[in-house]
């Protein structure tokens, strides 16, 4: 029995070794096809588990070209190193998708995606489960709708060292019930409307765990740097936020049952509007349905927010932090600095929220221990809780 077991282990190791040996690089440029897009399709069609599809030419998707659907698993699409820039996957117009990915263990690395409507879509409208997705050192530019779009259930997703420029929704999840170990790390966002939008209003029985956005720079957007809707268990840390430029824009926008968000060690600024807005939602699902009643807004409020060691700055608007229809708790530790030309904190319709503000919290240059001793009228220059 012992010898049989040792033989089985040795045989299994041999098989794994063979699989490793046969994994190969497949050069897109070497494929026999009439167009660069067909060369990419040909490379993908011959790829097997573990292979690297090496993109060593620019790939052009013409108007009539369908997206490349990736339903195999355990593949890497990697741009070959070049002297300047990255090899690109480009649509000749702002229609259609570049890549639709439904397989697990797919890595995109060192590639530039330009034009198109949705540049990379993981999943599809119906529920699908995808694991171990990676986007490393890529660039998404001029996506008419999204740069990267996630639709389905996802575990172990990493977006790292990647830039997004002028995509309406740069990085989006849409109605994802499962988001476990979803990480955005050392990324840069330029322009766009919603730079990160975790928008899940129709998802039920949520399994959101360890959603982390860290070490990331958010330059000016039209509206939101980060918008969360019906999203739970999120950490936002060590980021720089410039906020939005529009009349209704925020650095951080939380709505529609979003809860358990830890905001730690960030520089958060929005000079056009409030820096942080916690709200209910106005309309059913993605802002396109009927308007909610006041009772429904109260029910769909967000909460359980913790601010730890942040600098929060707004311009000449109502407040740096605005809370409407809050539920649960809102904690502000004493190592936060809140700067505003108007109020530091303003709340409304938030009787269901418990506010915990540390005495050492700095609001417009004064400690909260001083502010809470003021008469109501003077205090409301700094903080107003209703």
C-alpha positions as CSV (number, residue, x, y, z in Angstrom):
1,X,0.0,0.0,0.0
2,X,2.8,2.4,0.9
3,X,4.6,1.8,-2.5
4,X,1.3,2.3,-4.3
5,X,0.8,5.6,-2.6
6,X,4.3,6.8,-3.4
7,X,3.8,5.8,-7.0
8,X,0.5,7.8,-7.1
9,X,2.2,10.9,-5.7
10,X,5.1,10.6,-8.1
11,X,2.7,10.1,-11.1
12,X,0.7,13.1,-10.1
13,X,3.8,15.2,-9.8
14,X,5.0,14.0,-13.2
15,X,1.6,15.0,-14.8
16,X,1.8,18.4,-13.2
17,X,5.3,18.8,-14.5
18,X,4.2,17.8,-18.1
19,X,1.4,20.4,-17.9
20,X,3.9,23.1,-16.9
21,X,6.3,22.1,-19.7
22,X,3.7,22.2,-22.4
23,X,2.3,25.6,-21.4
24,X,3.7,28.0,-24.0
25,X,3.7,31.6,-25.4
26,X,1.6,32.1,-28.4
27,X,2.6,35.1,-30.5
28,X,-0.3,37.0,-32.1
29,X,1.9,38.3,-34.9
30,X,2.8,34.8,-36.0
31,X,-0.8,33.7,-36.7
32,X,-2.0,33.2,-40.2
33,X,-5.0,35.5,-40.7
34,X,-6.0,38.6,-42.8
35,X,-6.4,41.1,-39.9
36,X,-4.9,41.7,-36.6
37,X,-8.2,40.9,-34.8
38,X,-8.4,37.6,-36.6
39,X,-4.7,36.9,-35.6
40,X,-5.8,37.4,-32.0
41,X,-8.8,35.1,-32.4
42,X,-6.6,32.4,-34.0
43,X,-4.1,32.7,-31.1
44,X,-6.9,32.3,-28.6
45,X,-8.5,29.3,-30.4
46,X,-5.3,27.3,-30.2
47,X,-4.5,28.3,-26.6
48,X,-4.7,25.7,-23.8
49,X,-4.7,25.9,-20.0
50,X,-1.6,27.8,-18.8
51,X,-0.7,29.4,-22.1
52,X,0.3,33.0,-22.5
53,X,-1.2,34.8,-25.6
54,X,1.6,37.3,-26.3
55,X,0.2,40.4,-27.9
56,X,3.2,41.8,-30.0
57,X,1.2,43.8,-32.5
58,X,-1.6,46.4,-32.2
59,X,-4.9,44.7,-32.6
60,X,-7.7,46.7,-34.4
61,X,-11.4,45.8,-34.1
62,X,-13.3,47.1,-37.0
63,X,-16.9,48.3,-36.8
64,X,-18.3,45.0,-37.9
65,X,-16.0,42.9,-35.7
66,X,-17.7,41.0,-32.9
67,X,-16.0,40.9,-29.4
68,X,-13.6,38.2,-28.6
69,X,-15.4,35.9,-26.1
70,X,-13.0,34.2,-23.7
71,X,-14.8,31.2,-22.2
72,X,-11.7,29.1,-21.6
73,X,-9.9,29.3,-18.2
74,X,-6.3,29.7,-17.0
75,X,-5.0,31.9,-19.7
76,X,-2.9,35.1,-19.8
77,X,-3.2,37.9,-22.4
78,X,0.0,39.8,-22.1
79,X,1.4,42.7,-24.1
80,X,5.0,42.3,-25.1
81,X,7.3,44.9,-23.7
82,X,8.1,47.7,-26.2
83,X,10.3,50.7,-26.1
84,X,7.4,53.2,-25.6
85,X,3.8,52.7,-24.6
86,X,1.9,49.4,-24.8
87,X,0.5,47.3,-27.6
88,X,-3.2,48.2,-28.0
89,X,-6.5,46.6,-28.5
90,X,-8.4,49.4,-30.3
91,X,-12.0,49.8,-31.7
92,X,-12.2,52.0,-34.7
93,X,-15.4,53.5,-33.2
94,X,-17.3,53.8,-30.0
95,X,-19.4,50.8,-30.5
96,X,-19.3,47.2,-29.1
97,X,-17.0,45.4,-26.7
98,X,-13.3,44.4,-27.1
99,X,-13.3,41.3,-24.8
100,X,-16.0,39.5,-23.0
101,X,-14.6,37.1,-20.3
102,X,-16.6,34.3,-18.8
103,X,-13.8,32.0,-17.8
104,X,-11.9,31.9,-14.5
105,X,-8.2,32.4,-13.9
106,X,-7.8,35.0,-16.7
107,X,-5.1,37.6,-16.5
108,X,-4.8,40.7,-18.6
109,X,-1.3,42.3,-18.4
110,X,0.5,45.3,-20.0
111,X,-2.2,46.1,-22.6
112,X,-3.8,49.4,-23.8
113,X,-7.6,49.3,-24.5
114,X,-9.0,52.3,-26.5
115,X,-12.4,53.3,-27.8
116,X,-15.5,51.0,-27.9
117,X,-18.5,51.0,-25.6
118,X,-17.5,48.5,-22.9
119,X,-13.9,47.7,-23.3
120,X,-13.6,44.6,-21.1
121,X,-16.7,42.8,-19.7
122,X,-16.3,40.1,-17.1
123,X,-19.5,37.9,-17.0
124,X,-22.8,38.7,-18.6
125,X,-26.3,39.8,-17.6
126,X,-27.4,36.4,-16.3
127,X,-25.7,35.2,-13.1
128,X,-22.3,33.7,-13.7
129,X,-19.5,32.8,-11.3
130,X,-15.9,33.8,-12.1
131,X,-12.8,33.3,-9.9
132,X,-9.2,34.6,-9.9
133,X,-9.4,37.5,-12.4
134,X,-6.4,39.8,-12.7
135,X,-5.8,43.1,-14.5
136,X,-2.2,44.1,-14.1
137,X,-0.4,47.2,-15.6
138,X,-3.0,47.9,-18.2
139,X,-4.5,51.2,-19.5
140,X,-8.1,51.8,-20.4
141,X,-8.9,55.0,-22.4
142,X,-11.9,56.6,-24.1
143,X,-14.5,54.0,-23.2
144,X,-17.8,55.4,-24.2
145,X,-19.6,53.5,-21.3
146,X,-17.1,51.5,-19.3
147,X,-13.4,50.6,-19.1
148,X,-13.9,47.4,-17.1
149,X,-17.4,46.0,-16.3
150,X,-18.1,43.1,-13.8
151,X,-21.5,41.4,-14.0
152,X,-22.1,38.2,-12.1
153,X,-20.4,36.6,-9.0
154,X,-16.7,37.2,-8.4
155,X,-14.1,35.8,-6.1
156,X,-10.5,36.9,-5.9
157,X,-10.4,39.8,-8.3
158,X,-7.3,42.1,-8.5
159,X,-6.9,45.3,-10.5
160,X,-3.4,46.6,-9.9
161,X,-1.0,49.3,-11.4
162,X,-3.7,50.1,-13.9
163,X,-4.8,53.5,-15.3
164,X,-8.2,54.6,-16.5
165,X,-8.7,57.8,-18.6
166,X,-11.9,59.4,-19.9
167,X,-14.1,56.3,-19.5
168,X,-17.6,57.3,-18.4
169,X,-17.7,54.5,-15.8
170,X,-14.1,53.6,-15.5
171,X,-14.4,50.5,-13.3
172,X,-17.9,49.2,-12.6
173,X,-19.7,46.3,-10.9
174,X,-23.3,45.9,-11.8
175,X,-25.7,44.0,-9.6
176,X,-23.1,41.6,-8.3
177,X,-24.4,39.4,-5.4
178,X,-20.9,38.0,-4.6
179,X,-17.8,40.1,-4.4
180,X,-15.2,38.4,-2.3
181,X,-11.6,39.6,-2.2
182,X,-12.1,42.4,-4.7
183,X,-9.0,44.6,-4.8
184,X,-8.1,47.8,-6.5
185,X,-4.4,48.7,-5.8
186,X,-2.0,51.4,-7.0
187,X,-4.3,52.5,-9.8
188,X,-4.8,56.0,-11.4
189,X,-8.0,57.5,-12.6
190,X,-8.3,60.5,-15.0
191,X,-11.6,62.2,-16.0
192,X,-14.8,60.2,-16.6
193,X,-18.1,60.5,-14.8
194,X,-18.0,57.7,-12.2
195,X,-14.4,56.5,-11.7
196,X,-15.2,53.5,-9.5
197,X,-18.9,52.5,-9.4
198,X,-19.8,49.5,-7.3
199,X,-23.5,49.7,-8.3
200,X,-25.5,46.7,-7.1
201,X,-29.1,47.8,-6.3
202,X,-30.8,44.7,-7.7
203,X,-28.5,42.2,-6.0
204,X,-30.0,40.3,-3.1
205,X,-28.5,38.0,-0.4
206,X,-25.2,39.9,-0.7
207,X,-21.9,38.1,0.0
208,X,-19.6,41.1,-0.2
209,X,-16.3,40.5,1.7
210,X,-13.0,42.2,1.7
211,X,-13.6,44.8,-1.0
212,X,-10.4,46.9,-0.8
213,X,-9.6,50.1,-2.7
214,X,-6.1,51.3,-1.7
215,X,-3.0,53.3,-2.7
216,X,-4.9,54.8,-5.6
217,X,-5.0,58.3,-7.1
218,X,-8.4,59.8,-8.2
219,X,-8.0,62.9,-10.3
220,X,-10.9,65.2,-11.2
221,X,-14.0,63.4,-12.4
222,X,-17.2,64.9,-13.7
223,X,-19.2,63.5,-10.8
224,X,-17.9,60.8,-8.5
225,X,-14.5,59.4,-7.7
226,X,-16.1,56.4,-5.9
227,X,-19.8,55.6,-5.8
228,X,-21.2,52.7,-3.8
229,X,-24.7,51.4,-4.0
230,X,-25.9,48.4,-2.0
231,X,-22.3,47.4,-1.4
232,X,-21.0,46.1,1.8
233,X,-17.7,45.5,3.7
234,X,-15.4,47.9,1.9
235,X,-12.1,49.4,3.0
236,X,-10.8,52.6,1.3
237,X,-7.3,53.4,2.4
238,X,-4.2,55.5,1.5
239,X,-5.9,57.2,-1.5
240,X,-5.9,60.7,-2.9
241,X,-9.2,62.2,-4.1
242,X,-9.7,65.3,-6.1
243,X,-13.5,65.0,-6.3
244,X,-15.8,66.1,-9.1
245,X,-16.3,69.3,-11.2
246,X,-20.1,69.2,-11.6
247,X,-22.8,70.8,-9.4
248,X,-23.6,67.4,-8.0
249,X,-20.3,65.7,-7.5
250,X,-18.5,64.1,-4.6
251,X,-15.2,62.3,-3.9
252,X,-17.1,59.6,-2.0
253,X,-20.8,58.9,-2.7
254,X,-22.5,56.1,-0.6
255,X,-26.2,55.2,-1.2
256,X,-28.9,52.6,-1.3
257,X,-28.2,50.2,1.7
258,X,-24.4,50.5,1.5
259,X,-22.9,49.6,4.8
260,X,-19.8,48.6,6.7
261,X,-17.3,51.0,5.0
262,X,-14.0,51.8,6.6
263,X,-12.4,55.0,5.2
264,X,-8.8,55.2,6.6
265,X,-5.8,57.4,5.9
266,X,-7.0,59.3,2.8
267,X,-6.8,62.8,1.5
268,X,-10.4,63.5,0.4
269,X,-11.2,66.7,-1.5
270,X,-14.1,68.1,-3.5
271,X,-14.2,71.8,-4.1
272,X,-17.3,71.8,-6.3
273,X,-19.6,70.0,-3.8
274,X,-19.4,68.0,-0.6
275,X,-16.4,65.7,-0.2
276,X,-18.4,62.8,1.3
277,X,-22.2,62.2,0.8
278,X,-24.1,59.4,2.5
279,X,-27.6,59.2,1.0
280,X,-30.6,56.9,0.3
281,X,-31.3,57.0,-3.4
282,X,-33.9,58.9,-5.4
283,X,-35.0,56.3,-7.9
284,X,-35.4,52.6,-8.1
285,X,-32.3,50.7,-9.4
286,X,-29.5,52.6,-11.2
287,X,-31.4,55.8,-11.0
288,X,-33.7,55.0,-14.0
289,X,-36.9,53.7,-12.3
290,X,-39.7,55.4,-10.4
291,X,-39.0,57.9,-7.6
292,X,-38.9,56.5,-4.1
293,X,-41.3,57.6,-1.4
294,X,-39.9,59.2,1.8
295,X,-40.6,55.9,3.6
296,X,-38.7,53.9,1.0
297,X,-35.8,56.4,1.2
298,X,-35.6,55.9,5.0
299,X,-35.6,52.1,4.5
300,X,-32.9,52.2,1.9
301,X,-30.5,54.5,3.8
302,X,-26.8,53.6,4.2
303,X,-24.7,53.5,7.3
304,X,-22.0,51.8,9.5
305,X,-19.3,54.2,8.2
306,X,-16.0,54.7,10.0
307,X,-13.7,57.6,9.3
308,X,-10.1,57.1,10.6
309,X,-7.2,59.4,10.0
310,X,-8.4,61.3,7.0
311,X,-8.1,64.9,5.8
312,X,-11.5,65.9,4.3
313,X,-11.9,69.2,2.4
314,X,-14.8,70.8,0.6
315,X,-15.3,74.2,-1.0
316,X,-18.1,76.8,-0.6
317,X,-21.0,74.3,-0.3
318,X,-23.3,73.2,2.5
319,X,-20.7,70.9,4.2
320,X,-17.6,68.8,3.8
321,X,-19.7,65.7,4.9
322,X,-23.4,65.5,4.2
323,X,-25.6,62.6,5.6
324,X,-29.2,62.0,4.5
325,X,-31.4,59.1,5.6
326,X,-28.5,57.6,7.5
327,X,-29.0,54.3,9.4
328,X,-26.7,52.4,11.8
329,X,-23.7,54.4,13.0
330,X,-21.3,57.0,11.7
331,X,-18.0,57.0,13.6
332,X,-15.4,59.8,13.3
333,X,-12.1,59.2,15.1
334,X,-10.1,62.0,16.7
335,X,-7.3,61.8,14.1
336,X,-9.6,63.2,11.3
337,X,-9.3,66.8,10.0
338,X,-12.4,68.3,8.4
339,X,-12.1,71.6,6.5
340,X,-14.9,73.5,4.9
341,X,-15.9,77.1,4.1
342,X,-19.4,76.3,5.5
343,X,-20.3,73.5,7.9
344,X,-18.0,70.6,8.6
345,X,-20.9,68.1,8.9
346,X,-24.5,68.5,8.0
347,X,-27.2,65.8,8.4
348,X,-30.9,65.5,7.5
349,X,-33.5,62.8,7.9
350,X,-31.1,60.7,9.9
351,X,-32.8,60.0,13.2
352,X,-32.0,56.3,12.7
353,X,-28.3,57.0,12.7
354,X,-26.0,57.1,15.8
355,X,-23.1,59.6,15.4
356,X,-19.9,58.9,17.4
357,X,-17.5,61.9,17.0
358,X,-14.3,61.8,19.0
359,X,-13.6,65.0,21.1
360,X,-10.2,65.4,19.3
361,X,-11.8,65.5,15.8
362,X,-10.8,68.8,14.1
363,X,-13.6,70.6,12.4
364,X,-12.8,73.9,10.7
365,X,-9.8,74.4,13.0
366,X,-11.6,73.6,16.3
367,X,-11.7,70.4,18.3
368,X,-15.1,68.8,18.7
369,X,-14.8,69.0,22.5
370,X,-15.0,72.8,22.1
371,X,-17.7,72.8,19.4
372,X,-20.2,70.7,21.5
373,X,-20.0,73.3,24.3
374,X,-21.2,76.1,22.0
375,X,-24.7,77.5,21.9
376,X,-26.8,75.8,19.1
377,X,-26.6,78.7,16.7
378,X,-22.8,79.0,16.9
379,X,-22.4,75.2,16.9
380,X,-24.3,74.9,13.6
381,X,-21.5,76.8,11.9
382,X,-19.5,73.7,12.4
383,X,-21.9,70.8,12.7
384,X,-25.6,70.3,12.4
385,X,-27.2,66.9,13.2
386,X,-30.9,66.4,12.5
